[in-house]
Amino acid sequence: MADYFTHFSSLLDVGTPANAARALELYNTLAAENAAEDPPSEGFLVSIEPAHGGTALDAR
């Protein structure tokens, strides 16, 4: 049986480095709460993208 995967990537500009840090903090908090689910969801890898001045989040 074949396994099918969809790759998704998005760059989200949130305006300021402070907004990016807060958005990442919120995402990590929600991901930790989500980990308590049975089964936990896979989620995304989210990081602040320094190449865009630290105002963008890279979600994969």
Residue frames relative to the residue before (quaternion, step in Angstrom):
aa qw qx qy qz dx dy dz
M 1.0000 0.0000 0.0000 0.0000 0.00 0.00 0.00
A 0.4052 -0.7391 0.4932 0.2152 3.54 -0.87 0.98
D 0.2900 -0.7101 0.6127 0.1905 3.53 -1.23 0.59
Y 0.1324 -0.7904 0.5957 0.0543 3.55 -0.87 0.96
F 0.0710 -0.7951 0.6023 0.0015 3.54 -0.94 0.94
T 0.1935 -0.7398 0.6311 0.1300 3.53 -1.12 0.70
H 0.2212 -0.7640 0.5937 0.1220 3.56 -0.81 1.01
F 0.0477 -0.7913 0.6092 -0.0228 3.54 -0.92 0.95
S 0.0583 0.7776 -0.6243 0.0464 3.53 -1.01 0.83
S 0.0166 0.7981 -0.6008 0.0432 3.55 -1.00 0.84
L 0.2045 -0.7431 0.6245 0.1262 3.54 -1.11 0.72
L 0.0869 -0.8247 0.5589 -0.0079 3.56 -0.47 1.24
D 0.2000 -0.7769 0.5879 0.1042 3.58 -0.52 1.18
V 0.1289 -0.8256 0.5487 0.0284 3.58 -0.58 1.19
G 0.6759 -0.5717 0.2633 0.3834 3.57 1.24 0.39
T 0.8153 -0.0338 0.0578 0.5751 3.60 0.73 -0.99
P 0.6247 -0.5330 0.4038 0.4033 3.59 -1.21 0.40
A 0.6203 0.5409 -0.3453 0.4510 3.62 1.06 -0.69
N 0.6397 0.5077 -0.3212 0.4794 3.60 1.02 -0.78
A 0.6410 0.5249 -0.3224 0.4579 3.58 0.98 -0.83
A 0.6577 0.5010 -0.3119 0.4681 3.59 0.93 -0.87
R 0.6679 0.4927 -0.3023 0.4689 3.60 0.94 -0.85
A 0.6444 0.5148 -0.3226 0.4644 3.59 0.97 -0.81
L 0.6526 0.4995 -0.3137 0.4755 3.59 0.98 -0.79
E 0.6232 0.5341 -0.3263 0.4690 3.58 1.05 -0.77
L 0.6584 0.5006 -0.3019 0.4741 3.60 0.94 -0.89
Y 0.6456 0.5204 -0.3209 0.4577 3.58 0.94 -0.88
N 0.6774 0.4939 -0.3005 0.4550 3.60 0.86 -0.91
T 0.6257 0.5281 -0.3320 0.4685 3.60 1.06 -0.73
L 0.6859 0.4714 -0.2856 0.4752 3.58 0.88 -0.91
A 0.6257 0.5327 -0.3369 0.4596 3.60 1.05 -0.72
A 0.6419 0.5128 -0.3237 0.4692 3.60 1.02 -0.76
E 0.6455 0.5009 -0.3156 0.4825 3.60 1.02 -0.77
N 0.6436 0.5375 -0.3016 0.4538 3.55 1.07 -0.81
A 0.5996 0.5926 -0.3541 0.4049 3.59 1.10 -0.65
A 0.6161 0.5568 -0.3434 0.4387 3.59 1.20 -0.40
E 0.5243 0.6365 -0.4138 0.3855 3.60 1.24 -0.23
D 0.2545 -0.7519 0.5871 0.1589 3.53 -1.24 0.44
P 0.5071 -0.3971 -0.7177 0.2647 1.70 -0.64 2.39
P 0.5590 -0.5996 0.4357 0.3718 3.61 -1.11 0.51
S 0.4786 -0.6543 0.4967 0.3100 3.58 -1.12 0.62
E 0.6058 -0.5897 0.4067 0.3461 3.54 -1.21 0.51
G 0.2295 -0.8091 0.5124 0.1737 3.60 0.99 -0.76
F 0.4812 -0.6280 0.5261 0.3119 3.54 -1.33 -0.32
L 0.3922 -0.6189 0.6013 0.3187 3.52 -1.36 0.20
V 0.0234 -0.8119 0.5820 -0.0396 3.58 -0.56 1.17
S 0.0838 0.7886 -0.6034 0.0836 3.55 -0.94 0.94
I 0.4960 -0.6060 0.5211 0.3395 3.55 -1.29 0.38
E 0.3052 -0.7739 0.5358 0.1446 3.55 -0.83 1.05
P 0.2818 -0.8030 0.4999 0.1608 3.63 -0.23 1.24
A 0.5807 0.6007 -0.3796 0.3973 3.60 1.12 -0.50
H 0.7197 0.3848 -0.2354 0.5277 3.60 1.22 -0.36
G 0.6752 -0.5328 0.2839 0.4238 3.56 1.08 0.73
G 0.5749 -0.6187 0.3715 0.3856 3.59 1.22 0.27
T 0.5791 0.5961 -0.3772 0.4087 3.59 1.26 0.23
A 0.7012 0.4454 -0.2563 0.4942 3.60 1.29 -0.06
L 0.2754 -0.7280 0.6043 0.1700 3.53 -1.19 0.69
D 0.2410 -0.7412 0.6129 0.1297 3.53 -1.01 0.89
A 0.0435 -0.8013 0.5964 -0.0156 3.59 -0.56 1.17
R 0.0101 0.7923 -0.6081 0.0488 3.56 -0.81 1.07
